[in-house]
């Protein structure tokens, strides 16, 4: 298993969603503040590559675990002073909610359209 995972959130019907066939997710939405964090990482683009890991890596922003609620987990991103809820789909990537998550959003030119 890779230490750093990649998903590519995109705008669909005005929401930030992502697909990941490797874990059985299609149009999984970001909600409850996580959507605003993705929006900030996307820097105005309608698609962004998000690299994330439970271990630090160069250039990554740190999200701090706050609490569990409704099967998901709240994380705080000090760099943006923002909090967001990650739904139970997080557990498709980790056995348990990590106490810290590290993330980079990378905007690039895309060869395919969505």
N, CA and C atoms as a LAMMPS dump frame, in Angstrom:
ITEM: TIMESTEP
0
ITEM: NUMBER OF ATOMS
342
ITEM: BOX BOUNDS ff ff ff
-5.0000000000000000e+02 5.0000000000000000e+02
-5.0000000000000000e+02 5.0000000000000000e+02
-5.0000000000000000e+02 5.0000000000000000e+02
ITEM: ATOMS id mol type element x y z
1 1 1 N 0.84 -1.185 0
2 1 2 C 0 0 0
3 1 3 C 0.885 1.247 0
4 2 1 N 0.492 2.235 -0.759
5 2 2 C 1.248 3.482 -0.822
6 2 3 C 1.136 4.252 0.487
7 3 1 N 2.206 4.936 0.86
8 3 2 C 2.174 5.795 2.048
9 3 3 C 1.434 7.09 1.754
10 4 1 N 1.53 7.562 0.504
11 4 2 C 0.831 8.776 0.082
12 4 3 C -0.219 8.368 -0.942
13 5 1 N -1.459 8.727 -0.654
14 5 2 C -2.573 8.421 -1.553
15 5 3 C -2.922 9.679 -2.348
16 6 1 N -3.589 9.486 -3.484
17 6 2 C -3.996 10.607 -4.332
18 6 3 C -5.461 10.427 -4.728
19 7 1 N -6.229 11.493 -4.567
20 7 2 C -7.581 11.563 -5.109
21 7 3 C -7.671 12.862 -5.898
22 8 1 N -8.639 12.945 -6.783
23 8 2 C -8.789 14.142 -7.611
24 8 3 C -10.223 14.663 -7.465
25 9 1 N -10.462 15.476 -6.449
26 9 2 C -11.785 16.083 -6.309
27 9 3 C -12.078 17.027 -7.482
28 10 1 N -13.368 17.072 -7.84
29 10 2 C -13.831 17.918 -8.933
30 10 3 C -15.224 18.413 -8.589
31 11 1 N -15.636 19.471 -9.277
32 11 2 C -16.952 20.035 -9.054
33 11 3 C -17.99 19.232 -9.846
34 12 1 N -19.064 18.855 -9.157
35 12 2 C -20.172 18.154 -9.784
36 12 3 C -21.456 18.675 -9.156
37 13 1 N -22.328 19.244 -9.976
38 13 2 C -23.589 19.805 -9.476
39 13 3 C -23.35 20.8 -8.333
40 14 1 N -22.248 21.546 -8.436
41 14 2 C -21.929 22.564 -7.441
42 14 3 C -21.265 22.046 -6.177
43 15 1 N -21.004 20.733 -6.113
44 15 2 C -20.372 20.133 -4.938
45 15 3 C -18.977 19.628 -5.286
46 16 1 N -18.107 19.586 -4.276
47 16 2 C -16.815 18.935 -4.443
48 16 3 C -17.016 17.448 -4.186
49 17 1 N -16.662 16.611 -5.165
50 17 2 C -16.779 15.162 -5.057
51 17 3 C -15.502 14.517 -5.589
52 18 1 N -15.34 13.215 -5.325
53 18 2 C -14.217 12.501 -5.918
54 18 3 C -14.62 11.059 -6.187
55 19 1 N -13.9 10.439 -7.101
56 19 2 C -14.069 9.028 -7.443
57 19 3 C -12.788 8.299 -7.061
58 20 1 N -12.92 7.082 -6.588
59 20 2 C -11.764 6.229 -6.356
60 20 3 C -12.221 4.781 -6.497
61 21 1 N -12.107 4.26 -7.703
62 21 2 C -12.549 2.897 -7.993
63 21 3 C -11.807 1.875 -7.135
64 22 1 N -10.577 2.188 -6.723
65 22 2 C -9.796 1.226 -5.943
66 22 3 C -10.417 0.927 -4.577
67 23 1 N -11.262 1.837 -4.084
68 23 2 C -11.944 1.607 -2.799
69 23 3 C -13.466 1.647 -2.95
70 24 1 N -13.95 1.653 -4.186
71 24 2 C -15.377 1.572 -4.448
72 24 3 C -16.162 2.851 -4.24
73 25 1 N -15.537 4.002 -4.456
74 25 2 C -16.232 5.283 -4.272
75 25 3 C -16.463 5.973 -5.612
76 26 1 N -17.663 6.524 -5.766
77 26 2 C -17.992 7.301 -6.948
78 26 3 C -18.791 8.523 -6.514
79 27 1 N -18.332 9.691 -6.954
80 27 2 C -18.958 10.972 -6.598
81 27 3 C -19.177 11.11 -5.092
82 28 1 N -18.184 10.718 -4.332
83 28 2 C -18.236 10.854 -2.871
84 28 3 C -18.071 12.338 -2.536
85 29 1 N -19.048 12.953 -1.879
86 29 2 C -18.973 14.404 -1.641
87 29 3 C -18.162 14.785 -0.406
88 30 1 N -17.562 15.94 -0.481
89 30 2 C -16.987 16.604 0.686
90 30 3 C -18.067 17.533 1.224
91 31 1 N -18.331 17.483 2.525
92 31 2 C -19.385 18.285 3.147
93 31 3 C -18.886 18.842 4.484
94 32 1 N -19.692 19.658 5.105
95 32 2 C -19.476 20.13 6.484
96 32 3 C -18.085 20.711 6.727
97 33 1 N -17.706 21.638 5.891
98 33 2 C -16.427 22.323 6.066
99 33 3 C -15.291 21.712 5.265
100 34 1 N -15.311 20.403 5.048
101 34 2 C -14.271 19.774 4.226
102 34 3 C -14.349 20.309 2.8
103 35 1 N -15.566 20.629 2.343
104 35 2 C -15.733 21.212 1.012
105 35 3 C -15.046 22.566 0.91
106 36 1 N -15.113 23.35 1.969
107 36 2 C -14.454 24.667 1.96
108 36 3 C -12.929 24.528 2.001
109 37 1 N -12.438 23.505 2.678
110 37 2 C -10.991 23.256 2.682
111 37 3 C -10.531 22.857 1.282
112 38 1 N -11.265 21.973 0.627
113 38 2 C -10.909 21.576 -0.74
114 38 3 C -10.955 22.79 -1.661
115 39 1 N -11.971 23.616 -1.512
116 39 2 C -12.083 24.842 -2.32
117 39 3 C -10.84 25.709 -2.153
118 40 1 N -10.381 25.844 -0.941
119 40 2 C -9.185 26.65 -0.661
120 40 3 C -7.946 26.022 -1.286
121 41 1 N -7.82 24.704 -1.19
122 41 2 C -6.678 24.006 -1.786
123 41 3 C -6.712 24.07 -3.311
124 42 1 N -7.91 24.157 -3.885
125 42 2 C -8.062 24.188 -5.341
126 42 3 C -7.713 25.54 -5.943
127 43 1 N -7.599 26.56 -5.114
128 43 2 C -7.183 27.889 -5.565
129 43 3 C -8.017 28.395 -6.744
130 44 1 N -9.32 28.179 -6.714
131 44 2 C -10.191 28.688 -7.762
132 44 3 C -10.411 27.756 -8.939
133 45 1 N -9.666 26.67 -9.017
134 45 2 C -9.858 25.697 -10.091
135 45 3 C -11.072 24.827 -9.763
136 46 1 N -11.552 24.092 -10.764
137 46 2 C -12.693 23.213 -10.512
138 46 3 C -12.269 21.754 -10.373
139 47 1 N -10.96 21.552 -10.24
140 47 2 C -10.395 20.212 -10.077
141 47 3 C -9.029 20.356 -9.425
142 48 1 N -8.7 19.437 -8.506
143 48 2 C -7.416 19.527 -7.816
144 48 3 C -6.947 18.122 -7.434
145 49 1 N -5.658 17.868 -7.584
146 49 2 C -5.088 16.608 -7.118
147 49 3 C -4.748 16.781 -5.639
148 50 1 N -5.306 15.914 -4.796
149 50 2 C -5.01 15.947 -3.36
150 50 3 C -4.165 14.737 -3.002
151 51 1 N -2.975 14.999 -2.502
152 51 2 C -2.119 13.94 -1.991
153 51 3 C -2.248 13.974 -0.478
154 52 1 N -2.456 12.81 0.136
155 52 2 C -2.646 12.78 1.582
156 52 3 C -2.012 11.538 2.194
157 53 1 N -1.67 11.674 3.471
158 53 2 C -0.999 10.602 4.19
159 53 3 C -1.183 10.806 5.692
160 54 1 N -1.022 9.743 6.45
161 54 2 C -1.032 9.847 7.912
162 54 3 C 0.358 10.168 8.44
163 55 1 N 1.349 10.221 7.558
164 55 2 C 2.706 10.581 7.958
165 55 3 C 3.13 11.843 7.207
166 56 1 N 3.934 12.678 7.844
167 56 2 C 4.364 13.924 7.192
168 56 3 C 5.157 13.655 5.913
169 57 1 N 5.044 14.584 4.972
170 57 2 C 5.886 14.556 3.779
171 57 3 C 6.141 15.999 3.359
172 58 1 N 7.209 16.27 2.605
173 58 2 C 7.616 17.645 2.309
174 58 3 C 6.507 18.476 1.669
175 59 1 N 6.298 19.664 2.223
176 59 2 C 5.345 20.62 1.693
177 59 3 C 3.904 20.415 2.129
178 60 1 N 3.619 19.345 2.841
179 60 2 C 2.237 19.033 3.221
180 60 3 C 1.754 19.9 4.375
181 61 1 N 0.469 20.22 4.34
182 61 2 C -0.2 20.905 5.438
183 61 3 C -0.683 19.854 6.436
184 62 1 N -0.69 20.194 7.72
185 62 2 C -1.09 19.255 8.769
186 62 3 C -2.512 19.531 9.218
187 63 1 N -3.325 18.497 9.236
188 63 2 C -4.673 18.565 9.8
189 63 3 C -4.661 17.807 11.121
190 64 1 N -5.272 18.388 12.136
191 64 2 C -5.296 17.799 13.478
192 64 3 C -6.668 17.185 13.749
193 65 1 N -6.694 15.939 14.2
194 65 2 C -7.942 15.285 14.558
195 65 3 C -8.551 15.993 15.755
196 66 1 N -9.855 16.223 15.729
197 66 2 C -10.557 16.891 16.828
198 66 3 C -11.517 15.961 17.546
199 67 1 N -12.412 15.301 16.789
200 67 2 C -13.426 14.467 17.432
201 67 3 C -14.143 13.62 16.378
202 68 1 N -14.799 12.57 16.86
203 68 2 C -15.615 11.704 16.019
204 68 3 C -17.062 12.169 16.118
205 69 1 N -17.786 12.101 15.003
206 69 2 C -19.209 12.422 15.013
207 69 3 C -19.883 11.751 13.812
208 70 1 N -20.996 11.08 14.058
209 70 2 C -21.782 10.419 13.015
210 70 3 C -20.947 9.464 12.163
211 71 1 N -19.998 8.781 12.765
212 71 2 C -19.165 7.828 12.048
213 71 3 C -18.02 8.454 11.284
214 72 1 N -18.004 9.774 11.193
215 72 2 C -16.92 10.497 10.533
216 72 3 C -16.051 11.188 11.571
217 73 1 N -15.125 11.995 11.111
218 73 2 C -14.168 12.648 12.003
219 73 3 C -13.932 14.091 11.595
220 74 1 N -13.883 14.949 12.608
221 74 2 C -13.596 16.362 12.407
222 74 3 C -12.087 16.588 12.491
223 75 1 N -11.571 17.38 11.529
224 75 2 C -10.159 17.754 11.493
225 75 3 C -10.051 19.272 11.409
226 76 1 N -8.997 19.797 12.019
227 76 2 C -8.715 21.233 12.02
228 76 3 C -7.439 21.476 11.234
229 77 1 N -7.489 22.455 10.339
230 77 2 C -6.335 22.843 9.526
231 77 3 C -5.847 24.197 10.011
232 78 1 N -4.819 24.209 10.894
233 78 2 C -4.354 25.469 11.487
234 78 3 C -3.9 26.507 10.458
235 79 1 N -3.294 26.07 9.357
236 79 2 C -2.787 27.014 8.36
237 79 3 C -3.902 27.878 7.773
238 80 1 N -5.112 27.346 7.7
239 80 2 C -6.258 28.089 7.159
240 80 3 C -7.262 28.457 8.243
241 81 1 N -7.017 28.038 9.485
242 81 2 C -7.969 28.23 10.586
243 81 3 C -9.358 27.73 10.169
244 82 1 N -9.38 26.495 9.646
245 82 2 C -10.619 25.901 9.156
246 82 3 C -10.772 24.506 9.744
247 83 1 N -12.035 24.11 9.926
248 83 2 C -12.348 22.772 10.414
249 83 3 C -13.285 22.114 9.412
250 84 1 N -13.106 20.811 9.202
251 84 2 C -13.965 20.089 8.285
252 84 3 C -14.182 18.659 8.74
253 85 1 N -15.337 18.12 8.36
254 85 2 C -15.721 16.756 8.718
255 85 3 C -15.416 15.825 7.565
256 86 1 N -14.679 14.755 7.842
257 86 2 C -14.412 13.728 6.842
258 86 3 C -15.302 12.538 7.151
259 87 1 N -16.107 12.143 6.191
260 87 2 C -17.109 11.104 6.381
261 87 3 C -16.459 9.734 6.598
262 88 1 N -17.256 8.71 6.887
263 88 2 C -16.704 7.376 7.132
264 88 3 C -15.887 6.799 5.969
265 89 1 N -15.975 7.386 4.784
266 89 2 C -15.142 6.924 3.658
267 89 3 C -13.657 7.04 3.99
268 90 1 N -13.299 7.886 4.961
269 90 2 C -11.902 7.995 5.402
270 90 3 C -11.351 6.625 5.794
271 91 1 N -12.224 5.78 6.339
272 91 2 C -11.791 4.468 6.817
273 91 3 C -11.585 3.469 5.684
274 92 1 N -11.82 3.878 4.465
275 92 2 C -11.437 3.062 3.308
276 92 3 C -9.937 3.205 3.038
277 93 1 N -9.343 4.236 3.627
278 93 2 C -7.917 4.507 3.432
279 93 3 C -7.079 4.206 4.669
280 94 1 N -7.705 4.215 5.831
281 94 2 C -7.004 3.987 7.1
282 94 3 C -7.81 3.037 7.97
283 95 1 N -7.125 2.229 8.772
284 95 2 C -7.819 1.313 9.684
285 95 3 C -8.588 2.065 10.759
286 96 1 N -8.053 3.188 11.175
287 96 2 C -8.689 4.067 12.167
288 96 3 C -8.372 5.497 11.768
289 97 1 N -9.182 6.428 12.235
290 97 2 C -8.943 7.844 11.908
291 97 3 C -7.592 8.281 12.464
292 98 1 N -6.682 8.734 11.613
293 98 2 C -5.376 9.188 12.095
294 98 3 C -5.512 10.432 12.98
295 99 1 N -4.641 10.567 13.951
296 99 2 C -4.633 11.754 14.813
297 99 3 C -4.138 12.975 14.047
298 100 1 N -3.398 12.751 12.982
299 100 2 C -2.95 13.82 12.096
300 100 3 C -3.073 13.318 10.654
301 101 1 N -3.437 14.217 9.766
302 101 2 C -3.414 13.957 8.334
303 101 3 C -2.545 15.028 7.692
304 102 1 N -1.878 14.671 6.638
305 102 2 C -1.03 15.608 5.912
306 102 3 C -1.511 15.637 4.468
307 103 1 N -1.641 16.842 3.915
308 103 2 C -2.259 16.988 2.598
309 103 3 C -1.594 18.102 1.792
310 104 1 N -1.552 17.885 0.492
311 104 2 C -1.14 18.905 -0.471
312 104 3 C -2.195 18.916 -1.569
313 105 1 N -2.598 20.1 -1.967
314 105 2 C -3.475 20.253 -3.123
315 105 3 C -2.653 20.787 -4.273
316 106 1 N -2.73 20.13 -5.417
317 106 2 C -1.952 20.546 -6.578
318 106 3 C -2.876 20.784 -7.763
319 107 1 N -2.899 22.014 -8.225
320 107 2 C -3.695 22.374 -9.385
321 107 3 C -2.798 22.252 -10.604
322 108 1 N -3.331 21.641 -11.629
323 108 2 C -2.541 21.459 -12.853
324 108 3 C -3.458 21.505 -14.06
325 109 1 N -2.891 21.509 -15.23
326 109 2 C -3.698 21.426 -16.446
327 109 3 C -4.073 19.957 -16.625
328 110 1 N -5.334 19.726 -16.948
329 110 2 C -5.83 18.364 -17.104
330 110 3 C -6.013 18.045 -18.572
331 111 1 N -5.63 16.826 -18.965
332 111 2 C -5.76 16.395 -20.354
333 111 3 C -7.167 15.924 -20.68
334 112 1 N -7.927 15.538 -19.652
335 112 2 C -9.277 15.062 -19.895
336 112 3 C -10.273 16.033 -19.318
337 113 1 N -11.453 16.065 -19.882
338 113 2 C -12.486 16.939 -19.337
339 113 3 C -13.469 16.104 -18.538
340 114 1 N -14.125 16.743 -17.594
341 114 2 C -15.107 16.049 -16.776
342 114 3 C -16.416 16.753 -16.91
